Amino acid sequence: MSRPSVVPTFSQLLSTFWRIGLLSFGGPAGQIALMHRELVEERGWVSEDDYLHALNFCHLLPGPEAQQLATWVGWRLQGWRGGLAAGLLFVIPGAVIILALSMLYAVAANLDWFEALFLGVKAAVLAIVLQALIRIAGRALNTRFKQSLAIAAFAALFLFDLPFPLVILGAGILGLAIARISPQWLGVSAPPSTIALGPRPWRASVQSISIWALIWAAPMVFVLATLGPDHVLWDIGTFFSQLAVVTFGGAYAVLAYMAQEAVQGFGWLQPGEMADGLGLAETTPGPLIMVTQFVGYLAAYRAPEPFTPFVAGLLGAGLTTWVTFAPCFLWIFAFAPWIDRLGNAVRIKGGLAAITAAVVGVIANLAAWFALHVIFSAVGEARLGPVRLYVPDWATLDWRAALLTVLACALVFLAKWSVVRVLVISAVGGLILSAL
């Protein structure tokens, strides 16, 4: 890879990524475009080819690709301290705002005006998820085999209730195998490489993995030693640590699985509250996966012993953010030195392509799950052999939510309004309709 023609000072890097962190609205697509403009077009710190090559590399990794791309740029320009600074500054503004909104939500969620406000937010989130589904499907499903994978992933989750990590793992393994036999099914090929790759950077990778694995595990060891494995903080830490390893495809891909576990598995949230959390994350800067902090805060706030609810909520939010983003630094610092080699690995590309196709089915499952729980107040389940069917109670159909969903879809798909504008208009609509 080429060296940057302009190498910034560390203070310049800090000020630039502080600005990016404050302005990184619009989900991963908007964040990646913002960094491209700031770092490639305006400052020339990274070349076009290197930026795209690194973006493809970040797509190989679990976790938020935009935040990992920011970490990679910082690492590329100023080594590990630059990567740490860039990655943290990309996350901190949104984390602080989400924490404040989570605190407000915890104390105001039962108020009538607050419920009315979030009635519109839920409808807007459903429209936004549908938009993400269509965009990702249009980009990712460019072969018949990928389309079949997406359908199979949707059926596995929505009808057969298979665990999300199993679906992602199965798609990745299948992609590795297909890439060796018929890579054209996945639309991948090996590009000609004229790069002198040099010796394999094993030592640097092993050091990075060792250091960041300890950093990742440190708060969990403390929780285990002081509170034990039966405390909610241990459950929060272990669940979101596992989620960090399988978070391919971003927040939309894992949200239905996270909601299912948080609602049915742990009892931390009510069904509609996950949509509320995503609505908050959509309106703040930073990665959408920051919605995990919202879940962690509420989970600890509602089971605070031996702390006060406020202190427990802060600890839950902090632990969730730690175990969600510490792995991102591990992946980048351990594998960034291998970026040129990974870019030419056909089987890895095949695994990623299959996972991306499966993610389309995962997001379709999320859209269906959201639609049922936004429009109906009560949704039951029925079994037909191995098939799980959702059965909405039509007597609980919420006409206000249905109307607001149609309005939000019209604003997103026809008027092409921004996410923030759609959320604001839908929230106001919820207040108006609830007052009727």
C-alpha positions as CSV (number, residue, x, y, z in Angstrom):
1,M,0.0,0.0,0.0
2,S,1.2,3.5,-0.7
3,R,2.3,5.9,2.0
4,P,0.2,9.0,2.6
5,S,1.5,12.1,0.7
6,V,0.5,14.2,3.7
7,V,1.3,13.0,7.2
8,P,-0.6,14.9,9.9
9,T,0.7,15.7,13.4
10,F,-1.0,13.9,16.3
11,S,-2.8,17.1,17.3
12,Q,-4.2,17.5,13.8
13,L,-5.4,13.9,13.8
14,L,-7.1,14.5,17.2
15,S,-8.9,17.6,16.0
16,T,-10.0,16.0,12.8
17,F,-11.4,12.8,14.3
18,W,-13.1,14.8,17.1
19,R,-14.9,16.7,14.3
20,I,-15.8,13.4,12.5
21,G,-17.1,11.9,15.7
22,L,-19.5,14.9,16.3
23,L,-20.7,14.8,12.6
24,S,-21.0,11.1,12.0
25,F,-24.7,10.8,11.5
26,G,-26.5,8.7,9.0
27,G,-25.4,5.2,9.7
28,P,-22.3,3.5,8.2
29,A,-22.9,4.7,4.7
30,G,-23.0,8.3,5.8
31,Q,-20.1,7.9,8.2
32,I,-17.9,6.2,5.5
33,A,-18.7,9.0,3.1
34,L,-17.9,11.7,5.7
35,M,-14.5,10.2,6.4
36,H,-13.8,9.9,2.7
37,R,-14.5,13.6,2.2
38,E,-12.5,14.6,5.3
39,L,-9.5,12.3,5.0
40,V,-9.1,11.5,1.2
41,E,-10.6,14.4,-0.7
42,E,-9.9,17.4,1.5
43,R,-6.7,16.5,3.4
44,G,-5.1,13.8,1.3
45,W,-4.0,11.8,4.3
46,V,-5.1,8.5,2.7
47,S,-5.1,7.6,-1.0
48,E,-8.4,6.5,-2.7
49,D,-7.1,3.0,-3.4
50,D,-5.9,2.5,0.2
51,Y,-9.1,3.8,1.6
52,L,-11.2,1.4,-0.5
53,H,-8.9,-1.5,0.2
54,A,-9.1,-0.8,4.0
55,L,-12.9,-0.6,3.8
56,N,-13.1,-4.0,2.1
57,F,-10.8,-5.3,4.9
58,C,-13.1,-3.8,7.6
59,H,-16.0,-5.6,6.0
60,L,-14.3,-8.9,6.8
61,L,-14.4,-8.1,10.5
62,P,-17.3,-8.4,13.0
63,G,-18.3,-5.0,14.5
64,P,-19.1,-1.6,13.1
65,E,-17.1,-1.2,9.9
66,A,-17.1,2.6,10.0
67,Q,-15.5,2.8,13.5
68,Q,-13.0,0.1,12.5
69,L,-12.1,2.1,9.4
70,A,-11.5,5.2,11.5
71,T,-9.3,3.1,13.8
72,W,-7.4,1.8,10.8
73,V,-6.8,5.3,9.4
74,G,-5.5,6.4,12.8
75,W,-3.2,3.4,13.0
76,R,-2.0,4.0,9.4
77,L,-1.1,7.6,10.2
78,Q,0.2,7.5,13.7
79,G,0.6,3.9,14.8
80,W,-1.3,2.4,17.7
81,R,-1.8,5.7,19.6
82,G,-3.3,7.2,16.4
83,G,-5.6,4.2,16.0
84,L,-6.7,4.3,19.6
85,A,-7.4,8.1,19.4
86,A,-9.3,7.9,16.1
87,G,-11.4,4.9,17.2
88,L,-12.3,6.4,20.6
89,L,-13.1,9.8,19.2
90,F,-15.4,8.2,16.7
91,V,-17.4,6.6,19.5
92,I,-17.2,8.9,22.5
93,P,-19.6,11.7,21.3
94,G,-22.4,9.3,20.5
95,A,-21.8,7.2,23.6
96,V,-22.2,10.3,25.9
97,I,-25.4,11.3,24.1
98,I,-26.9,7.8,24.1
99,L,-26.1,7.5,27.8
100,A,-28.0,10.8,28.6
101,L,-31.0,9.7,26.5
102,S,-31.0,6.3,28.1
103,M,-31.1,7.9,31.5
104,L,-34.1,10.1,30.4
105,Y,-35.8,7.1,28.9
106,A,-35.5,5.0,32.1
107,V,-37.3,7.6,34.2
108,A,-39.8,8.9,31.7
109,A,-40.8,5.7,29.7
110,N,-44.1,5.3,31.6
111,L,-45.3,8.9,31.0
112,D,-48.1,9.3,28.5
113,W,-46.4,12.0,26.4
114,F,-43.2,10.0,26.3
115,E,-45.0,6.8,25.1
116,A,-46.8,8.9,22.4
117,L,-43.5,10.4,21.2
118,F,-42.0,6.9,20.8
119,L,-45.0,5.6,19.0
120,G,-43.9,7.7,16.1
121,V,-40.2,6.8,16.6
122,K,-41.1,3.1,16.3
123,A,-42.9,3.7,13.0
124,A,-39.9,5.6,11.7
125,V,-37.5,2.9,12.7
126,L,-39.5,0.3,10.8
127,A,-39.3,2.5,7.7
128,I,-35.6,3.0,8.1
129,V,-35.0,-0.8,8.6
130,L,-36.9,-1.4,5.4
131,Q,-34.8,1.1,3.6
132,A,-31.6,-0.5,4.9
133,L,-32.9,-3.9,3.7
134,I,-33.6,-2.7,0.2
135,R,-30.2,-0.9,-0.1
136,I,-28.2,-3.8,1.2
137,A,-30.1,-6.4,-0.9
138,G,-29.5,-4.3,-4.0
139,R,-25.8,-4.3,-3.4
140,A,-25.2,-7.7,-2.0
141,L,-27.5,-10.1,-3.8
142,N,-25.9,-10.0,-7.3
143,T,-26.0,-13.8,-7.9
144,R,-28.8,-16.4,-7.7
145,F,-26.8,-18.3,-5.0
146,K,-26.6,-15.2,-2.8
147,Q,-30.4,-14.7,-3.2
148,S,-31.0,-18.2,-2.1
149,L,-28.7,-17.8,0.9
150,A,-30.7,-14.7,1.9
151,I,-34.0,-16.5,1.7
152,A,-32.6,-19.5,3.6
153,A,-31.3,-17.2,6.4
154,F,-34.7,-15.5,6.7
155,A,-36.5,-18.8,6.9
156,A,-33.9,-20.2,9.5
157,L,-34.6,-17.2,11.8
158,F,-38.2,-16.3,11.2
159,L,-39.7,-19.8,10.7
160,F,-37.3,-22.2,12.4
161,D,-36.1,-20.0,15.2
162,L,-32.4,-21.0,14.8
163,P,-29.8,-19.0,16.8
164,F,-28.4,-16.0,15.0
165,P,-24.8,-16.9,15.6
166,L,-25.4,-20.4,14.1
167,V,-26.9,-18.8,10.9
168,I,-23.9,-16.4,10.5
169,L,-21.4,-19.2,11.2
170,G,-23.1,-21.6,8.8
171,A,-23.1,-19.0,6.0
172,G,-19.5,-18.2,6.5
173,I,-18.4,-21.9,6.4
174,L,-20.6,-22.5,3.3
175,G,-19.0,-19.5,1.7
176,L,-15.5,-20.7,2.3
177,A,-16.4,-24.0,0.7
178,I,-18.2,-22.6,-2.3
179,A,-15.4,-20.1,-3.0
180,R,-13.1,-23.0,-3.4
181,I,-15.4,-25.0,-5.7
182,S,-17.4,-22.4,-7.7
183,P,-16.3,-18.9,-6.6
184,Q,-18.5,-17.4,-9.4
185,W,-21.6,-18.4,-7.4
186,L,-20.5,-15.8,-4.9
187,G,-19.3,-13.3,-7.4
188,V,-15.7,-13.3,-6.1
189,S,-12.4,-13.8,-7.9
190,A,-8.7,-13.4,-7.1
191,P,-7.3,-10.1,-8.3
192,P,-3.8,-10.1,-9.8
193,S,-1.3,-9.2,-7.2
194,T,2.0,-7.5,-7.9
195,I,2.5,-6.4,-4.3
196,A,5.7,-7.6,-2.6
197,L,4.1,-8.7,0.7
198,G,7.2,-9.3,2.7
199,P,7.5,-11.4,5.9
200,R,4.3,-12.4,7.7
201,P,3.8,-10.0,10.7
202,W,3.1,-12.8,13.3
203,R,4.8,-11.1,16.2
204,A,2.9,-7.9,16.0
205,S,-0.4,-9.7,15.7
206,V,0.3,-12.0,18.6
207,Q,1.3,-9.0,20.8
208,S,-1.8,-7.1,19.8
209,I,-4.1,-10.1,20.5
210,S,-2.6,-10.7,23.9
211,I,-2.8,-7.1,25.0
212,W,-6.3,-6.4,23.8
213,A,-7.7,-9.7,25.0
214,L,-6.6,-8.8,28.5
215,I,-8.1,-5.3,28.1
216,W,-11.3,-6.8,26.8
217,A,-11.5,-9.3,29.7
218,A,-10.3,-7.0,32.6
219,P,-13.7,-5.7,33.6
220,M,-15.3,-9.1,33.3
221,V,-12.7,-10.6,35.7
222,F,-13.5,-7.7,38.2
223,V,-17.2,-8.3,37.9
224,L,-16.8,-12.1,38.4
225,A,-14.5,-11.6,41.5
226,T,-16.7,-8.9,43.2
227,L,-20.3,-9.7,42.2
228,G,-20.2,-13.3,41.0
229,P,-21.7,-15.0,37.9
230,D,-25.3,-14.6,39.0
231,H,-25.3,-10.7,38.8
232,V,-26.8,-8.9,35.9
233,L,-23.5,-7.2,35.1
234,W,-22.0,-10.6,34.4
235,D,-24.9,-11.5,32.1
236,I,-24.6,-8.1,30.3
237,G,-20.8,-8.5,29.8
238,T,-20.9,-12.1,28.6
239,F,-23.9,-11.6,26.3
240,F,-22.5,-8.5,24.6
241,S,-19.0,-10.0,24.4
242,Q,-20.5,-12.9,22.4
243,L,-22.4,-10.5,20.3
244,A,-19.2,-8.5,19.4
245,V,-17.8,-11.6,17.8
246,V,-20.8,-12.3,15.5
247,T,-21.8,-8.7,14.7
248,F,-21.4,-9.0,10.9
249,G,-23.6,-6.7,8.9
250,G,-23.9,-4.0,11.6
251,A,-26.6,-3.2,14.1
252,Y,-29.6,-4.0,11.9
253,A,-28.3,-7.6,11.4
254,V,-28.1,-8.4,15.1
255,L,-31.0,-6.3,16.5
256,A,-33.7,-9.0,16.2
257,Y,-31.4,-11.5,17.9
258,M,-30.5,-9.0,20.6
259,A,-34.1,-8.1,21.1
260,Q,-35.1,-11.7,21.4
261,E,-32.5,-12.5,24.0
262,A,-33.0,-9.2,25.9
263,V,-36.8,-9.6,26.0
264,Q,-37.4,-13.3,26.1
265,G,-34.1,-14.7,27.3
266,F,-33.1,-12.2,30.1
267,G,-36.3,-10.2,30.5
268,W,-34.4,-6.9,30.4
269,L,-36.7,-5.0,28.0
270,Q,-40.2,-5.0,26.7
271,P,-40.8,-5.9,23.0
272,G,-41.2,-2.4,21.7
273,E,-38.3,-0.9,23.7
274,M,-35.6,-2.2,21.3
275,A,-37.2,-0.1,18.5
276,D,-37.1,2.9,20.9
277,G,-33.4,2.3,21.4
278,L,-32.6,2.1,17.7
279,G,-34.5,5.3,17.2
280,L,-32.3,7.0,19.8
281,A,-29.2,5.6,18.1
282,E,-30.4,6.7,14.7
283,T,-30.6,10.4,15.8
284,T,-27.1,10.5,17.4
285,P,-23.6,10.5,15.9
286,G,-21.5,7.3,16.0
287,P,-22.1,3.7,15.2
288,L,-25.7,2.4,15.3
289,I,-24.4,-0.6,17.3
290,M,-24.3,1.9,20.2
291,V,-27.9,0.8,20.8
292,T,-26.3,-1.9,22.9
293,Q,-25.5,0.7,25.5
294,F,-29.2,1.5,25.8
295,V,-29.9,-2.1,26.5
296,G,-27.1,-2.4,29.0
297,Y,-28.2,0.7,30.8
298,L,-31.9,-0.5,31.2
299,A,-30.9,-4.0,32.1
300,A,-28.7,-2.9,35.0
301,Y,-31.1,0.0,36.0
302,R,-33.9,-2.4,36.4
303,A,-31.9,-4.9,38.5
304,P,-29.6,-2.6,40.5
305,E,-28.7,-4.5,43.6
306,P,-26.4,-3.8,45.5
307,F,-26.2,-0.4,43.8
308,T,-28.7,2.4,43.3
309,P,-30.6,2.2,39.9
310,F,-28.6,5.2,38.6
311,V,-25.2,3.8,39.5
312,A,-26.1,0.3,38.2
313,G,-27.3,1.9,35.0
314,L,-24.0,3.7,34.5
315,L,-22.1,0.5,35.2
316,G,-24.2,-1.5,32.8
317,A,-23.8,1.1,30.1
318,G,-20.1,1.4,30.6
319,L,-19.5,-2.3,30.6
320,T,-21.6,-2.8,27.5
321,T,-19.7,-0.1,25.6
322,W,-16.4,-1.6,26.8
323,V,-17.1,-5.2,25.6
324,T,-18.7,-4.0,22.4
325,F,-15.8,-1.8,21.2
326,A,-12.7,-3.3,22.8
327,P,-12.8,-6.1,20.3
328,C,-12.8,-3.6,17.4
329,F,-9.4,-2.4,18.5
330,L,-8.2,-6.0,18.8
331,W,-9.3,-6.8,15.2
332,I,-7.7,-3.8,13.7
333,F,-4.4,-3.8,15.6
334,A,-4.0,-7.6,15.2
335,F,-5.0,-7.9,11.5
336,A,-4.3,-4.5,9.9
337,P,-0.7,-5.6,9.1
338,W,-2.2,-8.5,7.1
339,I,-4.5,-6.3,5.0
340,D,-2.7,-6.8,1.7
341,R,-2.6,-10.6,2.1
342,L,-6.3,-10.8,3.1
343,G,-7.3,-8.7,0.2
344,N,-6.1,-11.4,-2.2
345,A,-7.7,-14.4,-0.3
346,V,-10.5,-15.7,-2.4
347,R,-11.8,-18.1,0.2
348,I,-12.1,-15.3,2.8
349,K,-13.8,-13.1,0.3
350,G,-16.2,-16.0,-0.4
351,G,-17.0,-16.4,3.3
352,L,-17.6,-12.7,3.7
353,A,-19.8,-12.6,0.6
354,A,-21.9,-15.5,1.9
355,I,-22.2,-13.8,5.3
356,T,-23.3,-10.5,3.7
357,A,-26.0,-12.4,1.7
358,A,-27.2,-14.1,4.9
359,V,-27.3,-10.7,6.6
360,V,-29.9,-9.6,4.1
361,G,-32.2,-12.4,5.3
362,V,-31.3,-11.5,8.9
363,I,-32.4,-7.9,8.3
364,A,-35.6,-9.1,6.6
365,N,-36.3,-11.1,9.8
366,L,-35.7,-7.9,11.8
367,A,-38.1,-5.9,9.6
368,A,-40.9,-8.6,10.0
369,W,-40.3,-8.8,13.7
370,F,-40.5,-5.0,14.1
371,A,-43.6,-4.7,11.9
372,L,-45.5,-7.2,14.1
373,H,-44.5,-5.6,17.4
374,V,-45.0,-2.0,16.2
375,I,-48.4,-2.5,14.7
376,F,-49.8,-5.0,17.1
377,S,-49.7,-4.7,20.9
378,A,-49.9,-8.5,21.5
379,V,-48.1,-11.1,19.3
380,G,-48.3,-14.8,20.2
381,E,-46.5,-17.8,18.9
382,A,-47.7,-21.2,17.5
383,R,-45.8,-24.3,16.6
384,L,-46.4,-26.4,13.5
385,G,-43.8,-29.2,13.9
386,P,-40.4,-27.5,13.7
387,V,-41.9,-24.3,12.3
388,R,-42.5,-21.3,14.7
389,L,-45.3,-19.0,13.6
390,Y,-46.0,-15.5,14.9
391,V,-49.7,-15.0,15.6
392,P,-50.7,-11.4,16.1
393,D,-53.8,-10.6,18.0
394,W,-55.9,-8.5,15.5
395,A,-57.9,-7.0,18.3
396,T,-54.7,-5.2,19.5
397,L,-54.0,-3.6,16.1
398,D,-52.8,0.0,16.7
399,W,-54.2,2.1,13.8
400,R,-52.1,5.0,14.9
401,A,-48.9,3.0,14.5
402,A,-50.0,1.6,11.2
403,L,-50.8,5.1,9.9
404,L,-47.5,6.5,11.1
405,T,-45.6,3.6,9.5
406,V,-47.2,4.4,6.1
407,L,-46.3,8.1,6.6
408,A,-42.7,7.2,7.5
409,C,-42.3,4.9,4.5
410,A,-43.6,7.6,2.2
411,L,-41.1,10.1,3.6
412,V,-38.2,7.6,3.3
413,F,-39.0,6.1,-0.1
414,L,-40.9,8.8,-2.0
415,A,-39.7,12.1,-0.5
416,K,-36.3,10.6,0.3
417,W,-36.0,12.6,3.6
418,S,-33.1,12.2,5.9
419,V,-33.3,9.8,8.9
420,V,-33.3,12.6,11.4
421,R,-36.1,14.5,9.7
422,V,-38.3,11.3,9.4
423,L,-37.8,10.5,13.0
424,V,-38.7,14.0,14.1
425,I,-41.9,14.2,11.9
426,S,-43.0,10.7,13.0
427,A,-42.4,11.6,16.7
428,V,-44.5,14.7,16.3
429,G,-47.2,12.7,14.5
430,G,-47.2,10.2,17.4
431,L,-47.9,13.1,19.8
432,I,-50.7,14.5,17.6
433,L,-52.5,11.2,17.0
434,S,-52.2,10.2,20.7
435,A,-53.9,13.4,21.7
436,L,-56.9,12.7,19.4
